Amino acid sequence: MIRFRLAVVGVGRAGMVHAVNASRWLGNAELACVGDGDEGRRSEAAAKLGVHGYPTLEAALAQELFD
């Protein structure tokens, strides 16, 4: 099975649903990081999901490897 790492940018209500579902239910996926311009939302999501959080997609691309 091919594994892939993904990032979720935008962790409001819908983004969190996608991030949680990907990290729990997709056997071949690993959540690499989350991104959000809102520092509070970003920090809360990163802590809940056990990944790093970034303020922009560009910042995540500079620091993480994901597909």
Buried (B, 14 or more C-beta within 10 A) or exposed (E): EEEEEBBBBBBEEEBBEBBBEBBEEEEEBBBBBBBBEEEEBBBBBBEBBEBBBBEEEEBBBEEBEBE
